Amino acid sequence: MAIPVLMPRQGQSVESCILGQWYKSVGEEVSEGDILFSYETDKASFEEEAKESGVLLATFFEEGDEIPVLANVAVIGKAGESFDEFAPGNEVTQESEEKETEEEAPKVIEFEMEESGSGSRIRISPLAKNMAESMGVDISTLKGSGPRGRIIARDIEEASKTTTPEPAVNTETKAKPAPVAAAPSKPAVVLESGSDFEVKSIPNIRKLIANAMHQSLQNSAQLTHHMSADARQIMKLRKKFKKEYSEGTIKQNVTINDLVCFAVIRALEKFPQANTHYLGDKMKWFKKVHLGLAVDTDRGLMVPAVQNADDLSITGLSYQLQQVATQSRAGSINPDLLSPEAASFTVSNLGNYGVEMFTPVINLPQTAILGVCTIIPRPKEIEEGVYGFVPMMGLSLTYDHQALDGGEATLFLAEIKNQIETLSL
């Protein structure tokens, strides 16, 4: 019996996806688990696997087409079978298949690992495999909760809560998990060329980013305040956590950015007016901090959110920030977490690039965004009449003047500075 291939729903907010690339051609044999095509939402890319073996009887869309979720994209069956009833406009909806598609986690390539001595195979997603290796979780004892019994990220998270920490290891020699690659981007098309130039098409994600940036500047009154924070305390904490991580006392390598984000959360709790969405004639005040993190990826800028970040310890926050950044770069992030509405406040850190000052653009409808700059030595009075060079971190707060007054924004930025300088963990 011929089986339709549906465009998966990746997140409740996603209504359509862009077809990226076909990996199989009509008439070609397909085995269960083969990658059929890649597709992308507004900011993340995925790969769809065949759920049945057979022949690819038909494809109904071309690369680059925008396709509604749960629409029939192709048909797999036996050679010569009829597939007309599955063509767009003639679809036969199968409720069970729709339900399965809606409930599946973002699609990534799945590993099948043979368990030593038993001959049995373990189905596990790449993300879960990487997490298990870094967190010391024995996957052979786990029962997967994903499709077809696959072990997925939440299974590793649950197992890690009862896992005894691994003894200290040499982090230089320990095998590193293989990276998970996102679906390849379609090459740009040359639209026009001359002796000294080429006009190329831009990818869908760049169009969306460009439109979002333009809309942000067009629809808000943005102003940026700059301030510097003494970074000695936060650098001291970073050194402490780095030592504990190398000794195996903690499993998470807490970074400077993690500590800054932790300080920002504490400041937002004291200044809830900055933890808001400006909606024109009203404002949405959040009781929890949903922290957005700007992540640079090969496909463009993404801003995933860590939900309920104020409930997390510093190691828990560090882990969650690492996960959303890794998933964004791998193309396996839940698109719902990339929606501007998913975060209540955003942090953009360009310190690693040596940027001393910049003006971040607000991710509307959020009220503000913090830019974190590099740490540089600057003269400061250490005691009365005595000056020395102190490591100072640049902070750039862009806020919507429609939602916050300058005095409120200044006090909020000063509180972030205070939290960074006095952070105690």
C-alpha positions as CSV (number, residue, x, y, z in Angstrom):
1,M,0.0,0.0,0.0
2,A,1.3,3.4,-0.9
3,I,2.2,5.7,2.0
4,P,2.3,9.5,1.9
5,V,5.2,11.5,3.3
6,L,4.0,14.5,5.3
7,M,5.8,17.8,5.9
8,P,6.4,17.6,9.7
9,R,5.2,20.1,12.1
10,Q,8.2,21.5,14.0
11,G,6.6,23.5,16.9
12,Q,3.1,24.7,17.4
13,S,3.9,28.1,16.0
14,V,5.1,26.8,12.6
15,E,2.5,26.8,9.9
16,S,4.7,26.1,6.8
17,C,8.3,25.1,6.0
18,I,10.6,25.7,3.1
19,L,11.7,22.6,1.1
20,G,15.5,22.6,1.1
21,Q,16.9,19.7,-0.9
22,W,15.8,16.3,-2.2
23,Y,18.2,13.4,-1.4
24,K,16.1,10.8,-3.3
25,S,14.7,10.9,-6.8
26,V,11.4,9.6,-8.2
27,G,11.7,5.9,-9.0
28,E,14.6,5.3,-6.5
29,E,14.6,2.6,-3.9
30,V,14.2,3.9,-0.4
31,S,15.0,2.1,2.9
32,E,13.4,2.9,6.3
33,G,15.7,5.5,7.9
34,D,17.0,7.0,4.6
35,I,17.0,10.8,4.5
36,L,14.4,11.9,1.9
37,F,14.8,15.7,2.0
38,S,15.8,18.7,4.1
39,Y,13.5,21.5,5.1
40,E,13.7,24.6,7.2
41,T,11.5,26.8,9.3
42,D,12.2,30.5,9.7
43,K,15.5,29.8,11.5
44,A,16.2,26.1,11.9
45,S,16.8,23.3,9.4
46,F,15.9,19.6,9.6
47,E,16.1,16.4,7.7
48,E,13.2,14.0,7.2
49,E,13.7,10.3,7.2
50,A,11.7,7.6,5.4
51,K,9.4,5.8,7.8
52,E,8.8,2.9,5.3
53,S,10.8,1.0,2.8
54,G,9.8,1.0,-0.9
55,V,10.1,3.1,-4.1
56,L,9.7,6.9,-4.1
57,L,6.7,7.0,-6.4
58,A,6.2,10.7,-6.6
59,T,7.2,14.1,-5.2
60,F,4.7,17.0,-5.2
61,F,7.0,20.0,-4.5
62,E,10.2,21.5,-5.8
63,E,13.2,22.7,-3.8
64,G,12.6,26.2,-2.4
65,D,8.8,25.7,-2.3
66,E,6.9,26.9,0.9
67,I,4.8,24.0,2.0
68,P,2.0,23.9,4.7
69,V,2.8,21.6,7.6
70,L,1.2,18.1,7.4
71,A,0.8,18.5,3.6
72,N,1.7,15.5,1.5
73,V,5.2,16.0,0.1
74,A,5.8,12.7,-1.6
75,V,4.6,9.0,-1.8
76,I,6.5,5.8,-1.0
77,G,5.1,2.4,-2.1
78,K,5.6,-0.5,-4.5
79,A,6.6,0.2,-8.1
80,G,3.6,0.8,-10.3
81,E,1.2,1.6,-7.5
82,S,-1.3,4.5,-7.9
83,F,-0.5,7.7,-5.9
84,D,-3.1,10.1,-7.4
85,E,-5.2,10.2,-4.3
86,F,-2.2,11.7,-2.3
87,A,-1.6,14.6,-4.7
88,P,-2.2,18.1,-3.2
89,G,-6.0,18.7,-3.2
90,N,-6.7,14.9,-3.2
91,E,-5.1,14.0,0.2
92,V,-6.5,11.3,2.3
93,T,-5.8,12.4,5.9
94,Q,-4.6,9.7,8.2
95,E,-5.1,10.9,11.8
96,S,-2.6,8.5,13.3
97,E,0.1,9.7,10.9
98,E,-0.6,13.3,11.7
99,K,-0.5,12.7,15.4
100,E,2.8,10.9,15.1
101,T,4.3,13.7,13.0
102,E,3.1,16.4,15.5
103,E,4.5,14.5,18.5
104,E,7.9,13.7,17.0
105,A,10.9,15.7,18.3
106,P,12.9,17.8,15.7
107,K,14.3,15.4,13.2
108,V,18.0,14.6,13.3
109,I,20.0,11.7,12.0
110,E,19.7,8.7,14.4
111,F,22.5,6.5,15.6
112,E,22.1,2.8,16.0
113,M,24.8,1.5,18.4
114,E,25.5,-2.2,18.9
115,E,25.7,-3.0,22.6
116,S,28.9,-4.9,23.4
117,G,28.4,-8.6,23.8
118,S,24.7,-8.6,23.4
119,G,24.2,-8.1,19.7
120,S,21.3,-5.8,20.4
121,R,21.1,-2.3,19.0
122,I,20.4,1.0,20.8
123,R,18.5,3.7,18.9
124,I,19.6,7.2,20.0
125,S,19.6,10.7,18.6
126,P,22.9,12.4,18.0
127,L,22.1,15.1,20.6
128,A,21.2,12.6,23.2
129,K,24.4,10.6,22.4
130,N,26.5,13.7,22.9
131,M,24.7,14.6,26.1
132,A,25.2,11.0,27.5
133,E,28.9,11.1,26.8
134,S,29.4,14.5,28.4
135,M,27.2,13.8,31.4
136,G,28.4,10.2,32.1
137,V,25.0,8.5,31.5
138,D,25.0,4.8,30.6
139,I,22.6,4.6,27.7
140,S,22.5,0.8,27.8
141,T,20.2,1.0,30.8
142,L,17.8,3.5,29.4
143,K,14.4,3.0,27.8
144,G,13.8,5.6,25.0
145,S,10.7,7.7,25.0
146,G,11.1,8.9,21.4
147,P,9.6,7.5,18.2
148,R,10.2,3.8,17.8
149,G,11.8,3.6,21.3
150,R,14.6,6.1,20.4
151,I,16.5,7.6,23.3
152,I,16.2,11.4,23.1
153,A,17.5,14.4,25.0
154,R,14.9,14.4,27.8
155,D,15.7,10.7,28.6
156,I,19.3,11.7,29.2
157,E,18.3,14.7,31.3
158,E,16.1,12.5,33.5
159,A,18.8,9.9,33.8
160,S,21.5,12.4,34.7
161,K,19.5,13.4,37.8
162,T,20.3,10.1,39.4
163,T,23.8,9.5,37.9
164,T,26.8,9.6,40.1
165,P,29.5,12.1,38.9
166,E,32.3,10.6,36.9
167,P,35.8,10.7,38.4
168,A,38.1,13.4,37.2
169,V,39.5,12.8,33.7
170,N,42.1,14.5,31.5
171,T,39.9,16.7,29.4
172,E,42.6,17.0,26.8
173,T,42.7,13.3,26.0
174,K,39.1,12.3,26.5
175,A,37.3,11.5,23.3
176,K,35.1,14.2,22.1
177,P,31.6,13.5,20.7
178,A,31.2,13.9,17.0
179,P,29.5,17.2,16.0
180,V,25.9,17.1,14.7
181,A,25.7,18.9,11.3
182,A,22.7,20.8,10.2
183,A,21.2,20.2,6.8
184,P,23.3,21.8,4.0
185,S,22.1,25.1,2.8
186,K,21.1,25.4,-0.9
187,P,23.8,27.3,-2.8
188,A,23.1,30.9,-3.8
189,V,21.8,31.4,-7.4
190,V,23.6,33.9,-9.6
191,L,20.9,36.3,-10.8
192,E,23.1,38.7,-12.7
193,S,26.8,39.0,-13.4
194,G,29.3,41.4,-15.0
195,S,33.1,41.6,-15.5
196,D,33.6,42.7,-11.9
197,F,30.5,41.6,-9.9
198,E,27.8,39.0,-9.4
199,V,24.3,39.5,-8.0
200,K,23.3,36.4,-6.0
201,S,20.1,35.3,-4.3
202,I,20.0,35.3,-0.5
203,P,18.7,32.5,1.6
204,N,15.3,32.6,3.2
205,I,16.8,32.9,6.7
206,R,18.7,36.1,5.7
207,K,15.5,37.6,4.3
208,L,13.7,36.9,7.6
209,I,16.6,38.3,9.7
210,A,16.7,41.4,7.5
211,N,13.0,42.0,7.8
212,A,13.1,41.5,11.6
213,M,15.9,44.0,12.0
214,H,14.2,46.6,9.8
215,Q,10.8,46.1,11.6
216,S,12.6,46.5,15.0
217,L,14.1,49.8,14.1
218,Q,11.0,51.1,12.3
219,N,8.5,50.2,15.1
220,S,10.4,51.2,18.3
221,A,12.2,54.1,19.8
222,Q,15.5,52.5,20.5
223,L,18.2,54.1,22.6
224,T,21.4,52.6,24.0
225,H,23.2,53.3,27.3
226,H,26.8,52.2,27.8
227,M,28.5,51.3,31.1
228,S,31.5,49.3,32.3
229,A,31.6,46.7,35.1
230,D,34.6,45.7,37.2
231,A,35.2,42.1,36.0
232,R,37.6,41.0,38.8
233,Q,34.9,39.1,40.8
234,I,33.4,37.4,37.8
235,M,36.8,36.3,36.5
236,K,37.6,35.0,40.0
237,L,34.4,32.9,39.9
238,R,35.2,31.7,36.4
239,K,38.6,30.5,37.6
240,K,37.0,28.7,40.5
241,F,34.4,26.8,38.4
242,K,37.1,26.0,35.8
243,K,39.2,24.3,38.5
244,E,36.2,22.4,39.9
245,Y,35.3,21.2,36.4
246,S,38.8,20.0,35.7
247,E,38.8,18.1,39.0
248,G,35.5,16.5,38.2
249,T,33.6,18.1,41.1
250,I,31.1,19.6,38.7
251,K,30.1,18.4,35.3
252,Q,29.4,21.8,33.7
253,N,32.2,24.1,32.5
254,V,30.7,27.4,33.6
255,T,31.8,30.3,31.3
256,I,32.0,34.1,31.8
257,N,28.9,34.4,29.6
258,D,27.0,32.0,31.9
259,L,27.9,34.1,34.9
260,V,26.9,37.4,33.1
261,C,23.5,35.8,32.2
262,F,23.1,34.7,35.9
263,A,23.7,38.3,37.0
264,V,21.3,39.6,34.4
265,I,18.6,37.3,35.7
266,R,19.1,38.6,39.3
267,A,18.9,42.2,38.0
268,L,15.7,41.5,36.1
269,E,14.1,40.2,39.3
270,K,14.8,43.6,40.9
271,F,13.6,45.5,37.8
272,P,10.6,43.6,36.4
273,Q,9.8,46.5,34.1
274,A,12.7,45.4,31.9
275,N,11.3,41.9,31.8
276,T,8.4,42.8,29.6
277,H,7.0,43.0,26.1
278,Y,5.8,46.3,24.8
279,L,2.6,45.8,22.8
280,G,1.7,49.3,21.8
281,D,-1.2,50.3,24.1
282,K,-0.4,47.7,26.7
283,M,2.6,45.8,28.2
284,K,3.0,42.2,29.1
285,W,4.8,41.7,32.5
286,F,6.4,38.3,33.0
287,K,6.5,36.6,36.4
288,K,9.3,34.4,35.2
289,V,12.6,35.2,33.3
290,H,12.7,33.6,29.9
291,L,16.2,34.4,28.7
292,G,17.1,34.8,25.0
293,L,20.7,34.2,23.9
294,A,21.9,35.5,20.6
295,V,23.8,32.6,18.8
296,D,25.9,33.0,15.7
297,T,25.4,30.0,13.4
298,D,26.5,29.1,9.9
299,R,22.9,29.8,8.7
300,G,22.6,33.2,10.4
301,L,21.8,34.8,13.8
302,M,19.4,32.8,16.0
303,V,18.0,33.8,19.4
304,P,16.8,30.7,21.3
305,A,15.2,31.1,24.7
306,V,15.9,29.3,28.0
307,Q,12.5,29.1,29.6
308,N,12.2,29.8,33.4
309,A,15.8,30.6,33.6
310,D,15.3,32.2,37.1
311,D,14.6,28.7,38.5
312,L,18.1,27.4,37.5
313,S,21.3,27.2,39.5
314,I,24.4,28.5,37.8
315,T,25.4,25.0,36.6
316,G,21.8,24.4,35.4
317,L,21.7,27.7,33.6
318,S,25.1,27.0,32.0
319,Y,23.9,23.6,30.8
320,Q,20.7,25.0,29.3
321,L,22.5,27.8,27.5
322,Q,25.0,25.3,26.1
323,Q,22.2,23.1,24.9
324,V,20.2,25.8,23.1
325,A,23.3,27.1,21.4
326,T,24.4,23.6,20.3
327,Q,20.9,22.8,19.0
328,S,20.7,26.1,17.1
329,R,24.1,25.4,15.4
330,A,23.1,21.8,14.6
331,G,19.7,22.8,13.2
332,S,17.8,20.7,15.8
333,I,16.4,23.5,18.0
334,N,12.6,23.6,18.7
335,P,11.3,26.5,16.5
336,D,9.0,27.6,19.2
337,L,12.1,28.6,21.3
338,L,13.2,30.8,18.4
339,S,10.1,32.9,18.4
340,P,10.7,36.5,19.7
341,E,7.8,36.0,22.0
342,A,9.5,33.0,23.7
343,A,12.0,35.2,25.5
344,S,11.3,38.1,27.9
345,F,14.8,39.6,27.6
346,T,17.8,38.9,25.4
347,V,21.6,38.8,26.0
348,S,24.0,39.3,23.0
349,N,27.7,38.6,23.8
350,L,30.4,39.8,21.4
351,G,33.1,39.8,24.0
352,N,34.9,36.8,22.4
353,Y,35.3,38.8,19.2
354,G,37.1,41.6,21.0
355,V,34.2,44.1,20.4
356,E,34.6,47.0,22.9
357,M,31.2,48.7,22.3
358,F,28.2,48.1,20.1
359,T,24.5,48.8,19.8
360,P,22.4,45.6,19.9
361,V,19.0,45.7,18.2
362,I,15.9,44.8,20.3
363,N,14.2,41.5,19.5
364,L,10.6,42.9,19.4
365,P,8.2,42.7,21.2
366,Q,10.8,42.5,24.0
367,T,11.5,45.8,25.8
368,A,15.3,45.6,25.9
369,I,18.5,43.7,25.1
370,L,21.9,43.7,26.7
371,G,25.1,43.7,24.7
372,V,28.1,42.2,26.4
373,C,31.5,43.5,25.3
374,T,35.1,42.3,25.7
375,I,37.1,42.7,29.0
376,I,39.9,45.3,28.7
377,P,42.2,46.8,31.4
378,R,41.2,50.4,32.3
379,P,42.5,52.8,35.0
380,K,40.5,52.9,38.1
381,E,40.9,54.3,41.6
382,I,41.6,51.3,43.8
383,E,41.8,53.3,47.0
384,E,41.9,57.0,47.8
385,G,44.6,58.5,45.6
386,V,45.8,55.2,44.3
387,Y,45.1,54.1,40.7
388,G,45.7,50.9,38.9
389,F,44.6,49.1,35.8
390,V,41.5,46.9,36.4
391,P,39.8,44.5,33.9
392,M,36.5,46.2,32.9
393,M,33.6,44.6,31.0
394,G,31.6,46.8,28.6
395,L,27.8,46.6,28.8
396,S,25.5,48.1,26.2
397,L,21.8,48.2,27.1
398,T,19.4,49.0,24.2
399,Y,15.8,49.7,25.3
400,D,12.6,50.9,23.8
401,H,12.0,54.4,25.1
402,Q,8.3,53.9,24.6
403,A,8.4,51.3,27.3
404,L,11.2,52.5,29.6
405,D,12.3,55.9,30.7
406,G,15.9,56.8,30.6
407,G,16.2,56.8,34.4
408,E,14.7,53.4,34.7
409,A,17.0,52.0,32.0
410,T,20.0,53.6,33.7
411,L,19.2,52.1,37.1
412,F,18.6,48.7,35.6
413,L,21.9,48.8,33.8
414,A,23.6,49.9,37.0
415,E,22.0,46.9,38.8
416,I,23.5,44.5,36.2
417,K,26.9,46.2,36.8
418,N,26.4,45.7,40.6
419,Q,25.4,42.1,40.2
420,I,28.4,41.3,38.1
421,E,30.8,43.0,40.5
422,T,29.3,41.4,43.7
423,L,28.2,38.0,42.4
424,S,28.7,35.4,45.0
425,L,28.1,31.6,44.3
